[in-house]
Amino acid sequence: MTTHTWSGRFSEPVSDLVKRYTASVFFDQRMAAQDMRGSLAHAKMLARQGIISQDDFAAIERGMAQVAAEIEAGTFNWNLDDEDVHLNIEKRLTALIGDAGKRLHTGRSRNDQVATDIRLWLRDTIDTLDTLFIDFIRALLDVAETHAATPLPGFTHLQVAQPVTFGHHLLAYVEMLRRDRERFADCRKRVNRLPLGAAALAGTTYPIDREFVAQELGFDSVCQNSLDAVSDRDFAIEFCAAASLTMVHISRFSEELILWMSPRVGFIDLADRFCTGSSIMPQKKNPDVPELARGKSGRVFGHLMGLLTLMKGQPLAYNKDNQEDKEPLFDTADTLVDTLRIFADMAPGIRVKPEAMAAALKQGYATATDLADYLVKKGLPFRDAHEAVARAVRTAETKGCDLVDLSLAELQSFSPLVGDDVFAVLTVEGSLAARDHVGGTAPNQVKAAIARLRASL
């Protein structure tokens, strides 16, 4: 019969059903490296404070090296009877080094231990994500630079609105990703606080040095209240909220890639390795990666709602409910890491079709606002200019042509202020060049923005 660390209190063993229901070892074992890092820092502090001997600490270091080697080699025996990653490692350590392994848990609880492990794991994950954000942003900047002057219809309400450039359009997603980076960096500040030393909920009677452990593990500070330290999962919720916003942005980008790739639009094509075919229709090339990313946003949103619901009714301090925080947190992180990685790889393979974009620009009277601005600059009040251009658009629709195809006399019939310089205003190139300010779509402004963004990375 397996003897648990707490079994002395009970008169009968835990049933196999309860073991399976309550165990977390088969998903929290991914925190093994963080668990060992935290334990070694804790043991070092205990020896430094004279709570355990230096010989015990040396044995713990030696034993942990062996445990780490076994986990790395895949020979470590993860045991359901030992519930979680923490007890599995502690039991194996004790088997290797004896009583010194039993002394490791002095002055701590699994409550503050698991909170520390999660924070260490999440901090590592955020650092990985930051690198992936940079990779994705750089990939988008490369495509944007190539197409800094490639005209694209800008849409509102999915109707052609005004000309922009494809590079300018991609920079909008770069701005979203930059905000995402900022959110994760800010989240990291609250992740990076040490709960170890709070013990079960009230602190410990041993003369521990929490600041020393924080320094050893690279934490910025220690959690200031023991009750909050073991029960807080705000940082996990905050991470999932930031991840959800990132997935919103990726889902919006995915939606546009899907629309642009449709033969009815035909603005872009994606590299074949990011698409699949049909089992029945041989002509199909389906944008599976963007479609799946759009779908995966839903599971990330669901994890956020799950964590919020998990925490909303819990009294202080730690409750077993909190074991349910890990799977949604892990899956959120895995989904976001995989999505950013594949999008950074996919973006350079976006093949732009400028002819299709140019043709679409001719269908929506995209320079109508430019004509209104032209009349305003000639002295006509904007509302009157708006009315005049609306009548010009109606005439062009009737004739089945673009504004630039109307004759000078026809344009002058809508306002006598129209001169022969109007046609320069009505070209797509003229419309783009006129928006020559920071944040505007003029090609030289797009190139300048790309240079600033590269420098910021």
C-alpha positions as CSV (number, residue, x, y, z in Angstrom):
1,M,0.0,0.0,0.0
2,T,1.3,3.5,-0.9
3,T,1.9,5.8,2.1
4,H,1.0,9.4,1.4
5,T,2.8,12.3,3.0
6,W,-0.5,13.0,4.9
7,S,-1.7,9.4,5.5
8,G,-1.2,9.3,9.2
9,R,-4.4,11.3,9.7
10,F,-6.6,8.8,7.9
11,S,-7.9,5.3,8.8
12,E,-8.4,4.0,5.3
13,P,-6.6,4.5,2.0
14,V,-7.8,6.7,-0.8
15,S,-9.9,4.8,-3.3
16,D,-8.5,4.3,-6.8
17,L,-11.4,6.4,-8.2
18,V,-10.5,9.3,-6.0
19,K,-6.8,9.0,-6.9
20,R,-7.6,9.3,-10.6
21,Y,-10.1,12.1,-10.0
22,T,-7.7,14.2,-7.9
23,A,-4.3,13.5,-9.4
24,S,-2.6,16.1,-11.5
25,V,0.7,14.5,-12.2
26,F,-0.1,13.7,-15.8
27,F,-0.5,17.3,-16.7
28,D,1.6,19.2,-14.1
29,Q,4.7,17.2,-14.7
30,R,5.5,19.7,-17.4
31,M,6.5,22.0,-14.5
32,A,9.2,19.6,-13.3
33,A,12.1,21.9,-14.2
34,Q,10.5,24.8,-12.4
35,D,9.7,22.6,-9.4
36,M,13.3,21.6,-9.1
37,R,14.6,25.1,-9.5
38,G,12.3,26.3,-6.8
39,S,13.2,23.4,-4.5
40,L,17.0,24.0,-4.9
41,A,16.6,27.7,-4.1
42,H,14.5,26.8,-1.1
43,A,17.1,24.2,0.1
44,K,19.9,26.7,-0.4
45,M,18.1,29.2,1.7
46,L,17.4,26.6,4.4
47,A,21.1,25.7,4.6
48,R,22.1,29.4,4.6
49,Q,19.8,30.0,7.5
50,G,21.0,27.0,9.4
51,I,17.6,25.3,9.2
52,I,19.1,22.3,7.5
53,S,22.8,21.3,7.4
54,Q,25.2,22.0,4.5
55,D,25.6,18.2,4.1
56,D,21.8,17.9,3.6
57,F,21.9,20.7,1.0
58,A,24.8,19.0,-0.8
59,A,22.8,15.7,-0.9
60,I,19.7,17.5,-2.2
61,E,21.7,19.1,-5.0
62,R,23.2,15.7,-5.9
63,G,19.9,14.0,-5.8
64,M,18.1,16.6,-7.8
65,A,20.7,16.3,-10.5
66,Q,20.0,12.6,-10.7
67,V,16.2,13.3,-10.8
68,A,16.7,15.9,-13.5
69,A,18.8,13.4,-15.6
70,E,16.1,10.7,-15.3
71,I,13.3,13.1,-16.4
72,E,15.5,14.3,-19.3
73,A,16.2,10.7,-20.3
74,G,12.5,9.8,-20.1
75,T,13.2,7.1,-17.5
76,F,11.6,8.8,-14.5
77,N,8.6,6.8,-13.2
78,W,5.7,9.2,-12.8
79,N,3.3,7.6,-10.3
80,L,-0.4,8.3,-10.0
81,D,-0.2,7.4,-6.3
82,D,2.0,10.4,-5.7
83,E,-0.6,12.8,-7.0
84,D,1.4,15.6,-8.5
85,V,4.8,16.7,-9.9
86,H,5.9,17.9,-6.5
87,L,5.4,14.7,-4.5
88,N,6.7,12.5,-7.4
89,I,10.0,14.4,-7.4
90,E,10.2,14.6,-3.6
91,K,9.6,10.8,-3.3
92,R,12.2,9.9,-5.8
93,L,14.7,12.4,-4.2
94,T,14.1,10.8,-0.8
95,A,14.6,7.3,-2.3
96,L,18.0,8.5,-3.7
97,I,19.3,10.5,-0.7
98,G,17.3,9.4,2.4
99,D,16.4,11.7,5.3
100,A,17.9,14.8,3.6
101,G,15.2,14.5,1.0
102,K,12.6,14.5,3.8
103,R,14.0,17.7,5.1
104,L,13.6,19.6,1.9
105,H,9.9,20.4,2.6
106,T,10.8,22.2,5.8
107,G,9.2,25.7,6.0
108,R,7.0,25.3,2.9
109,S,3.7,23.8,1.8
110,R,2.6,22.4,-1.5
111,N,0.3,25.5,-1.6
112,D,3.1,28.0,-1.9
113,Q,5.3,25.5,-3.8
114,V,2.8,25.0,-6.6
115,A,2.1,28.8,-6.8
116,T,5.8,29.3,-7.2
117,D,6.1,26.6,-9.9
118,I,3.3,28.1,-11.9
119,R,4.8,31.6,-11.8
120,L,8.2,30.3,-12.8
121,W,6.7,28.3,-15.7
122,L,4.5,31.2,-16.8
123,R,7.4,33.6,-16.7
124,D,9.4,31.3,-18.9
125,T,6.4,31.1,-21.3
126,I,6.0,34.9,-21.5
127,D,9.7,35.2,-22.4
128,T,9.2,32.6,-25.2
129,L,6.2,34.5,-26.4
130,D,8.0,37.7,-26.6
131,T,10.6,36.2,-29.0
132,L,7.7,34.8,-31.1
133,F,6.0,38.2,-31.2
134,I,9.2,39.8,-32.5
135,D,9.5,37.0,-35.2
136,F,6.0,37.6,-36.4
137,I,6.3,41.4,-36.4
138,R,9.5,41.2,-38.4
139,A,7.9,38.9,-40.9
140,L,5.0,41.3,-41.3
141,L,7.4,44.3,-41.6
142,D,9.3,42.5,-44.4
143,V,6.1,42.0,-46.4
144,A,4.9,45.5,-45.6
145,E,8.1,47.0,-46.9
146,T,7.9,45.1,-50.2
147,H,4.4,46.5,-50.6
148,A,4.7,49.9,-49.1
149,A,3.3,51.5,-52.3
150,T,1.0,48.7,-53.5
151,P,-2.5,50.1,-53.6
152,L,-5.2,48.2,-51.8
153,P,-8.9,49.1,-51.3
154,G,-9.4,50.2,-47.7
155,F,-12.8,49.0,-46.4
156,T,-15.4,50.1,-43.9
157,H,-18.5,47.9,-43.6
158,L,-16.8,45.7,-46.1
159,Q,-17.4,48.3,-48.7
160,V,-14.6,50.0,-50.6
161,A,-13.9,53.2,-48.7
162,Q,-10.5,54.9,-49.6
163,P,-7.2,53.7,-51.1
164,V,-4.5,52.5,-48.7
165,T,-1.4,50.5,-49.4
166,F,-1.1,46.8,-48.6
167,G,2.0,47.7,-46.5
168,H,0.0,50.3,-44.5
169,H,-2.8,47.7,-43.9
170,L,-0.3,45.1,-42.5
171,L,1.2,47.8,-40.2
172,A,-2.2,48.0,-38.5
173,Y,-1.7,44.4,-37.4
174,V,1.8,45.2,-36.3
175,E,0.4,47.9,-34.0
176,M,-2.0,45.3,-32.5
177,L,0.9,42.9,-31.9
178,R,3.0,45.6,-30.3
179,R,0.1,46.3,-27.9
180,D,0.0,42.5,-27.2
181,R,3.7,42.5,-26.4
182,E,3.2,45.4,-24.0
183,R,0.3,43.6,-22.2
184,F,2.4,40.4,-21.7
185,A,5.3,42.5,-20.5
186,D,3.0,44.2,-18.0
187,C,1.5,40.9,-17.0
188,R,5.0,39.5,-16.4
189,K,5.6,42.1,-13.7
190,R,2.7,40.6,-11.6
191,V,3.7,37.1,-12.4
192,N,7.2,37.8,-11.2
193,R,6.5,37.9,-7.5
194,L,7.5,35.1,-5.2
195,P,4.8,33.3,-3.1
196,L,7.3,30.8,-1.6
197,G,7.5,31.3,2.2
198,A,3.7,31.8,2.6
199,A,3.6,28.0,3.4
200,A,0.1,26.7,3.7
201,L,-1.6,30.1,4.3
202,A,-0.1,31.8,7.4
203,G,3.7,31.8,6.8
204,T,6.1,29.6,8.8
205,T,7.7,29.6,12.2
206,Y,11.2,28.9,10.7
207,P,13.6,31.9,10.2
208,I,13.4,31.9,6.4
209,D,14.8,34.5,4.1
210,R,12.2,35.0,1.3
211,E,14.1,37.9,-0.3
212,F,17.1,35.6,-0.8
213,V,15.0,32.9,-2.5
214,A,13.4,35.6,-4.7
215,Q,16.9,36.8,-5.8
216,E,18.0,33.2,-6.5
217,L,15.0,32.6,-8.7
218,G,15.0,36.0,-10.4
219,F,11.8,37.3,-8.9
220,D,11.4,41.1,-8.6
221,S,9.8,40.9,-5.2
222,V,7.9,38.7,-2.7
223,C,4.1,38.4,-2.3
224,Q,3.3,40.6,0.7
225,N,0.4,38.6,2.2
226,S,0.6,34.9,2.9
227,L,-3.1,34.3,2.4
228,D,-3.1,36.0,-1.0
229,A,0.2,34.4,-2.0
230,V,-1.2,30.9,-2.0
231,S,-4.7,31.6,-3.3
232,D,-4.0,34.3,-6.0
233,R,-4.5,33.2,-9.6
234,D,-5.0,36.7,-10.9
235,F,-1.8,36.4,-12.9
236,A,-3.0,33.3,-14.7
237,I,-6.3,35.0,-15.5
238,E,-4.4,38.1,-16.7
239,F,-2.3,36.0,-18.9
240,C,-5.3,34.3,-20.5
241,A,-6.9,37.7,-21.0
242,A,-3.8,39.0,-22.8
243,A,-3.8,35.8,-24.8
244,S,-7.4,36.2,-25.7
245,L,-6.8,39.7,-27.1
246,T,-3.9,38.4,-29.1
247,M,-6.1,35.6,-30.5
248,V,-8.7,38.3,-31.4
249,H,-6.1,40.1,-33.5
250,I,-4.8,36.9,-35.1
251,S,-8.4,35.8,-35.8
252,R,-9.1,39.2,-37.5
253,F,-6.0,38.8,-39.6
254,S,-7.0,35.2,-40.4
255,E,-10.4,36.4,-41.5
256,E,-8.9,38.8,-44.0
257,L,-6.4,36.3,-45.3
258,I,-9.4,33.9,-45.9
259,L,-11.4,36.6,-47.7
260,W,-8.4,37.9,-49.7
261,M,-7.6,34.4,-50.8
262,S,-11.1,33.7,-52.0
263,P,-11.2,33.5,-55.9
264,R,-14.1,36.1,-55.7
265,V,-11.6,38.6,-54.2
266,G,-8.2,37.1,-55.2
267,F,-6.0,39.7,-53.5
268,I,-3.4,37.2,-52.2
269,D,-2.3,33.6,-52.3
270,L,-0.7,31.6,-49.5
271,A,2.1,29.1,-49.8
272,D,0.9,25.6,-50.5
273,R,2.4,24.2,-47.3
274,F,-0.1,26.2,-45.2
275,C,-3.1,25.0,-47.2
276,T,-4.9,21.7,-47.8
277,G,-7.0,20.3,-50.6
278,S,-10.4,18.6,-50.7
279,S,-11.2,14.9,-50.5
280,I,-13.8,15.3,-53.3
281,M,-13.1,18.6,-55.1
282,P,-9.7,18.4,-56.8
283,Q,-9.5,22.1,-57.6
284,K,-9.7,23.3,-54.0
285,K,-6.9,25.0,-52.1
286,N,-8.2,25.7,-48.6
287,P,-6.6,28.2,-46.2
288,D,-6.6,25.8,-43.3
289,V,-4.1,27.5,-41.1
290,P,-6.0,30.9,-40.9
291,E,-9.3,29.0,-40.5
292,L,-8.0,26.9,-37.7
293,A,-6.4,29.9,-35.9
294,R,-9.8,31.7,-36.2
295,G,-11.4,28.7,-34.6
296,K,-8.7,28.2,-31.9
297,S,-9.5,31.7,-30.7
298,G,-12.7,30.3,-29.2
299,R,-10.9,27.7,-27.1
300,V,-8.6,30.5,-25.7
301,F,-11.6,32.7,-24.9
302,G,-13.2,29.6,-23.2
303,H,-10.2,29.1,-21.0
304,L,-10.4,32.7,-19.8
305,M,-14.0,32.3,-18.9
306,G,-13.2,29.0,-17.2
307,L,-10.6,30.5,-15.0
308,L,-12.8,33.5,-14.1
309,T,-15.6,31.0,-13.1
310,L,-13.1,28.8,-11.2
311,M,-12.0,31.7,-9.0
312,K,-15.3,33.7,-8.5
313,G,-16.7,31.7,-5.6
314,Q,-13.6,30.7,-3.6
315,P,-13.1,31.7,0.0
316,L,-9.6,32.3,1.2
317,A,-7.1,30.7,1.2
318,Y,-6.1,27.7,-1.0
319,N,-8.8,25.3,-2.2
320,K,-8.5,22.2,-4.3
321,D,-10.4,23.9,-7.0
322,N,-7.2,25.7,-7.9
323,Q,-5.8,22.4,-9.3
324,E,-8.1,23.2,-12.3
325,D,-6.1,26.3,-13.2
326,K,-3.3,24.4,-14.9
327,E,-4.9,22.7,-17.9
328,P,-6.6,25.8,-19.3
329,L,-3.5,27.8,-18.6
330,F,-1.2,25.3,-20.3
331,D,-3.5,24.9,-23.3
332,T,-3.8,28.7,-23.7
333,A,-0.1,29.0,-23.7
334,D,0.5,26.1,-26.1
335,T,-2.2,27.4,-28.5
336,L,-0.7,30.9,-28.5
337,V,2.9,29.7,-28.9
338,D,2.0,27.4,-31.8
339,T,-0.1,30.0,-33.5
340,L,2.5,32.8,-33.3
341,R,5.2,30.4,-34.5
342,I,3.2,29.2,-37.6
343,F,2.0,32.7,-38.5
344,A,5.6,34.0,-38.4
345,D,6.5,31.2,-40.8
346,M,3.4,31.8,-43.0
347,A,3.6,35.6,-43.4
348,P,6.7,35.7,-45.7
349,G,4.8,33.4,-48.1
350,I,1.9,35.8,-48.7
351,R,1.9,36.4,-52.4
352,V,0.2,39.7,-53.3
353,K,-1.8,40.1,-56.5
354,P,-1.6,43.9,-57.2
355,E,-3.8,43.6,-60.4
356,A,-6.8,42.3,-58.4
357,M,-6.4,45.0,-55.8
358,A,-6.2,47.7,-58.5
359,A,-9.3,46.3,-60.2
360,A,-11.2,46.4,-56.9
361,L,-10.3,50.0,-56.4
362,K,-12.0,50.9,-59.6
363,Q,-15.3,49.3,-58.4
364,G,-15.9,51.4,-55.3
365,Y,-15.3,55.0,-56.1
366,A,-12.4,55.0,-53.6
367,T,-11.3,58.6,-54.5
368,A,-14.7,60.2,-53.8
369,T,-13.5,61.7,-50.5
370,D,-10.4,63.1,-52.3
371,L,-12.8,64.9,-54.7
372,A,-14.7,66.3,-51.8
373,D,-11.5,67.5,-50.1
374,Y,-10.4,69.0,-53.4
375,L,-13.6,71.1,-53.5
376,V,-13.2,72.1,-49.8
377,K,-9.7,73.4,-50.6
378,K,-11.3,75.4,-53.4
379,G,-13.6,77.1,-50.9
380,L,-16.7,75.0,-50.9
381,P,-18.1,74.1,-47.4
382,F,-17.6,70.4,-46.7
383,R,-21.3,69.5,-46.6
384,D,-21.9,71.1,-50.0
385,A,-18.8,69.3,-51.3
386,H,-20.1,66.0,-50.0
387,E,-23.4,66.6,-51.8
388,A,-21.8,67.5,-55.0
389,V,-19.5,64.4,-55.0
390,A,-22.5,62.2,-54.1
391,R,-24.2,63.4,-57.2
392,A,-21.1,62.8,-59.3
393,V,-20.9,59.2,-57.9
394,R,-24.5,58.6,-58.8
395,T,-23.8,59.7,-62.4
396,A,-20.7,57.5,-62.6
397,E,-22.7,54.6,-61.4
398,T,-25.3,55.2,-64.1
399,K,-22.6,55.4,-66.8
400,G,-20.8,52.3,-65.4
401,C,-17.5,54.2,-65.0
402,D,-15.2,55.5,-62.3
403,L,-15.0,59.2,-61.3
404,V,-11.7,59.6,-63.1
405,D,-13.4,58.6,-66.3
406,L,-16.0,61.4,-66.2
407,S,-15.2,64.3,-68.5
408,L,-14.1,67.7,-67.1
409,A,-17.4,69.2,-68.3
410,E,-19.4,66.5,-66.4
411,L,-17.4,67.1,-63.3
412,Q,-17.9,70.9,-63.6
413,S,-21.6,70.3,-63.8
414,F,-21.5,69.3,-60.2
415,S,-19.4,72.3,-59.1
416,P,-18.0,75.2,-61.1
417,L,-15.0,75.1,-58.8
418,V,-13.7,72.0,-60.6
419,G,-10.6,72.7,-62.7
420,D,-8.5,70.6,-65.0
421,D,-6.2,69.8,-62.0
422,V,-8.9,67.6,-60.6
423,F,-7.7,64.5,-62.4
424,A,-4.5,64.3,-60.4
425,V,-6.7,64.2,-57.3
426,L,-8.8,61.3,-58.7
427,T,-6.0,58.9,-59.3
428,V,-5.2,56.2,-56.7
429,E,-1.6,57.3,-56.6
430,G,-2.5,60.9,-55.9
431,S,-4.9,59.8,-53.2
432,L,-2.2,57.8,-51.5
433,A,0.5,60.5,-51.8
434,A,-1.8,63.2,-50.4
435,R,-2.1,61.4,-47.0
436,D,1.5,62.4,-46.1
437,H,1.6,62.6,-42.3
438,V,2.5,60.3,-39.4
439,G,0.1,57.4,-39.4
440,G,-1.0,58.1,-43.0
441,T,-1.0,55.7,-45.9
442,A,1.4,57.7,-48.2
443,P,4.1,55.2,-49.3
444,N,6.9,57.4,-47.9
445,Q,5.1,57.5,-44.5
446,V,4.7,53.7,-44.6
447,K,8.4,53.3,-45.2
448,A,9.2,55.7,-42.4
449,A,6.9,53.8,-40.0
450,I,8.6,50.5,-40.9
451,A,12.0,52.0,-40.1
452,R,10.7,53.2,-36.7
453,L,9.2,49.9,-36.0
454,R,12.3,48.0,-36.9
455,A,14.3,50.3,-34.6
456,S,11.9,49.7,-31.7
457,L,12.5,45.9,-31.9
